[in-house]
Amino acid sequence: MVDTITNFIGDLLQKIKESRANQSYFSEEQIIEWFCQICLAVQHLHENRIIHRDIKVHNVFLTSSGFVKLGDFGISKQLEHSTDLSQTQIGTPLYLPPEMVKSSTSSSKSDIWMLGCLLHELCSLEKPFKGEAFLQVAHQIIKEDPAPIPQHYSAFLHKLHQSLLEKEQEKRPSIHSILALPEIQKGVIFHLLT
C-alpha cells in the first residue's frame, strides 16, 4: 500500500507531546518498531550515498496505517563516495553531533548521532541536550553525556542509546550494523511482513 500525503496523521513530536501530557512512556516494543522503520529509511539513504543531516522527531511522520516515514530532505547531501565528508554546518542545533559543532564536517556517522538523539527522545520524552543558548548546548554535546534513558527499558536499549551517542564518530555503529542487531532484526522482519 502506498501512503499518500492525505494518509499522514502527524509526526513523532506530536506523539511525544501526548505521552508527556499523559505522563506515560512509550513501550519498548513501540520504540523499536518506529526505530527500525527509521533505520531502514536511513539505510536506503546511506546506500545511495545520501546523508540526511536533519533527523529529528519533527521530521518523522506517522501514517494512518501505523507506519513512519522520514521526511524533510531540504538539507540532505549526496556524496560522491561513501567515505566523503560534507562541509556544511546545518541541521537542528539540539541534534548536532560533536563533529558538526566543532567544525563543518559531517558524514553518515552524523546521521547515526541524530538517530541516537531521536532514540533518546522517544525513550525519555526529553531532548538529550538542552540549554538556553547554542553555546550552552554545544558545550554539553562536546563535553557531557546525556542523562541515561529511564531504567525500565532493557539493557539492550541502554547499550544501543550509548553507542549511537558516542562522541567519537568512528566509534559509532554503521546503519548496517544497527540493523544487524538481533533485537532490531525482529522489528525489521515484522515490518517487512506487514
N, C-alpha and C positions, 0 to 999 in steps of 0.2 A: 504494500500500500504506500502510495506517495502522499506525504503530508504537504498540503498547500499552505500558504500564509494564513488562510482562514482557519486552519486547524490548530494554530498556536493559541495557548491559553495563558501564557505568562512566561516568567523566567524564574531561575533559581533564587534570585534575590527576593522575589515575592514570597516564595515558599519559606525562605529563611525568616523573613519578617513575620509570617504567620506562625511559624514554630516558636519564635521568640515571644510573640504575644501570648501564645498558649502555654508558654513555659514548658515545652516538650521538645526533646531531641528527636532527630530522625533515627530510625532503626539502622543498624549496621547493614542489614540486607538492602535497604533502600539506598543508602550512601554508595555501596559497592555497585549496585545496579546503574545508578546515574554515572558514577565514576568510570565504569567500564565503557559505557557508551561514549563518554567524552574522550577517553583514551583511544578508542577506535577512530574517532574523528581526527585526533592529533596524529595517530599513526598514518592515516591517509595523507595528511598534510606533509609529514616528515618524509614519507616515501616519495613524495613529489617535490622534495627539497623546498618546502614552504614552511616558514616559521610564522606562527600566528602573532605572537608578541603582545597580545592583549586578552589572554584567557582569564576570565573572571565570571562570577556568578551572574552579573548583568548580561553577559553575552552567551549564556546557556539557556536556550528557550525550550519550554515544555509543550508537547503536543497533546491534543485531546485523547490520543491513543496511548499516552503514557511514556512516550519516548522523549529523549532530549536531543536537541540539535545545537551544535556550536555555530555561532554566527559572528557578525561584525568583523569582517576581514579588511577593514579600512586601513590598518597599518601593518598588515601581514607583508612578508617579504619573500620573494623567491630567490633562492641561492643558486649559483652556477654549479656548485659541487656541494655534497652533503657535509663536507668539513669546513666550508666557508663560514665566515662570520659577517653579520650585518653591522653596519657602522652608524646607526641612528638610534638616538635615545628617545623612545616614545613608549607609551603604554600607561597603564594606571599606576601612579606612584606607590600605592599601598601594596601592589603585587610585583613591583620591580625586583628582579634578582640582584644580588650584590654586585655582579659584574656590570650590570647596566647602571647601577647607582655610582660606581667608581669611574666608569668610562662609558663610551657609547657603543660598546661591543655586545652583541647578543648572538646566540646560536640556538640550536634545537634544545640545548640544556636549559635555556632561559624559559622555554615553554614548560619544561618539567618543573622548575621552581614555581611557576604560576599554577600548575596543577596542584602542587603542594599547598599553596595558599588557598586554592579553591577547596581542597580536601579539608583543610583546617577549618574553613568557614562552614562547610557542611556539618562537620563534627561538633564544633563548639558554638556555632551560630554567631561567631565574632571573627573579625579580621585578625590575622596573626600579628600584625604590626600596626600600631595606632599612634597618632600624635596630632598636635595642633598645627604643626608646620612641617613642610617637606624635610627640612634638615633634621628634625627630631625623628621622623620616620626613617630617614636614610641612615641615621646612626644606629637605630635598632636593627635594621635589615643587615647592616655590615657587622655589627659588634655583638648583638644579643640573640639569644634563641627565643623563639616564640613560646608562649605558655603551652604546656602539654595539652593534648586533647582530653576530654573527660575520661575518667578512669573506667567507666562501664564499657568502653569499646575494647575490642580484643587486642592482644599483644601484636597480632599481625598488623592491625590498622595503625597502632602506635609506631611500629617499626617502619611501615610504609611512609607515614607522615614525616618521620625523622629523615628518611633517605631522600625524599623529594625536596626537603628544605635544607639540604646540605649546602653550606656556604661556598665550598669549592665546587665549581660546576663539573669538573672532571670526575668527581666522586658521585654525582647524581646518576641514577639509572637512566638508560635509554627508554624510549617508549616501548620498544620491543621487549626489553627485559621486564618492564612493568606488566605488560600483557601476558608474559610467560609465567608469571607467578600463579601457583595452583589456585589460590583463593580468588584471583582475578579471572583465571581461566573459566571457573564455574560461571561467573557472571557473563563472560563473553559467549560461552556456549549457550546459555539461556537466551541471551539477546539474539544470537544467530538463529535460534529455533523459533523465535516468535515473530 
